[in-house]
Amino acid sequence: MTFEERIEDYKKNSKYGEYRIELLIELETDNILGFCIAYSKSVSGKIEVLFVDEKYRRNRFGLKLMNSAVEWFKEKQVDDIELIVVYGNEAVSFYQKLGFYPRSIIMTTKS
C-alpha cells in the first residue's frame, strides 16, 4: 500500500474516531522525512505509525513528532495512549524514554 493509499484509508475510517497526520517535509526537495499518524476515540489514543526515513534518524525528528502527537492527545483530554512495536525493534528504548512501557505481549506462530 502506498503512502497516499494509506492516508485515504485512514480518512475513510475516521468516522469511528479522529485521526491526526503530521508530516515532516524537506522544503527544498519535497521529500517526506518522517510522519506520525495518531488516532483518538473518546478517552483513548493510539500512535498508529511513527516513521522517520533512515537517512534522517538521530536528528530528533521522531521526538518532535511524538511530542506533537502527545500534545494533541492532551488537548483532547486523552490520558491512555498506546502504540504497538514489533519485537526486537530498536525504537523500544526510545518509546520507554518517553514514558511508554510494555503492558502486554502478543504472540504469533511463524508463517
SETI-132791 format. One record per residue (C-alpha): x, y, z. Coordinates in Angstrom, 1 decimal, padded with zeros to 4 digits. Each point is the difference from the previous one (the first is absolute). Layout:
BEGIN
      x      y      z
      X      Y      Z
...
REM end
This chain:
BEGIN
      x      y      z
  000.0  000.0  000.0
  001.4  003.4 -000.9
  000.2  002.9  002.4
 -002.8  001.8 -001.9
 -002.2 -003.1  000.1
  000.7 -000.4  003.8
 -001.1  003.6  000.6
 -003.2 -000.5 -002.0
 -000.7 -003.2  002.1
  000.4  002.0  003.2
 -002.3  002.7 -001.3
 -002.7 -002.6 -000.7
  000.3 -001.5  003.5
  000.0  003.4  001.7
 -003.8 -000.2  000.5
  000.8 -002.4  002.9
  002.3  002.5  001.7
  002.4  002.8 -000.9
  003.3 -000.4 -001.8
  002.9  002.5  000.1
  002.7 -000.3 -002.7
  003.1  002.1  000.4
  002.7  000.1 -002.7
  003.6  001.3  000.1
  000.8  001.1 -003.5
  003.4  001.3 -001.3
 -000.9  003.3 -001.7
  002.7 -000.1 -002.6
 -000.9 -003.5 -001.4
 -003.5 -000.6  001.3
  001.2 -003.3  001.4
 -001.9 -001.4  002.9
  002.6 -000.3  002.9
 -002.5 -001.6  002.4
 -003.6 -000.2  001.1
 -002.1 -000.9  003.0
 -003.6 -001.2 -000.3
 -001.9  000.2  003.3
 -003.6 -001.1  000.7
 -002.4  001.1  002.7
 -003.3 -001.5  001.0
 -001.7  001.2  003.2
  002.5 -000.1  002.8
  002.6 -002.3 -001.6
  002.6  000.6 -002.6
  002.4 -001.9 -002.2
  003.2  000.8 -001.9
 -000.8 -002.0 -003.2
  003.2  000.8 -001.7
  003.2  001.8  000.7
  002.5  000.1 -002.8
  003.2  001.9 -000.7
  002.0 -000.7 -003.1
  003.2 -001.9  000.9
  002.2  002.8 -001.5
 -001.5  002.5  002.5
 -000.1 -002.0  003.2
  001.9  001.1  003.1
 -000.9  003.7 -000.8
 -002.9  000.1  002.5
 -002.7 -000.1 -002.6
 -001.6 -003.0  001.6
  000.0  001.8  003.4
 -001.6  003.1 -001.7
 -002.7 -002.1 -001.6
 -000.8 -001.9  003.2
  000.0  003.1  002.2
 -002.4  001.6 -002.5
 -002.3 -003.0  000.1
  000.0 -000.2  003.8
 -000.8  003.7  000.2
 -003.0 -000.6 -002.4
 -001.2 -002.8  002.3
  000.3  002.3  003.0
 -002.2  002.6 -001.8
 -002.6 -002.7 -000.6
  000.3 -001.1  003.7
  001.2 -003.4 -001.0
  002.1 -001.6  002.8
  000.3 -003.6 -001.2
  002.3 -000.1 -003.0
  001.2 -003.2 -001.5
  002.3 -001.1 -002.8
  001.1 -003.3 -001.4
  003.6 -000.8 -000.6
  001.3 -003.1 -001.8
  002.1 -002.2  002.3
  003.7  000.9 -000.3
 -000.7  003.4 -001.5
  002.9  002.4  000.9
 -002.6  002.7  000.8
 -001.2 -001.7  003.2
  002.6  001.9  002.1
 -001.1  003.2 -001.7
 -003.6 -000.6  001.0
  000.9 -000.9  003.5
  001.9  003.3  000.4
 -003.3  001.7 -000.9
 -001.8 -001.8  002.8
 -001.5 -003.0 -001.9
  000.4 -003.4  001.5
 -000.9 -003.6 -001.1
 -003.5 -000.9  001.3
 -000.7 -003.2 -002.0
  001.8 -002.3 -002.4
 -001.7 -001.2 -003.2
  001.4 -003.4 -001.1
 -000.5 -001.5 -003.5
  001.1 -003.1 -001.8
  002.7  000.1 -002.6
 -001.4  000.1 -003.6
REM end
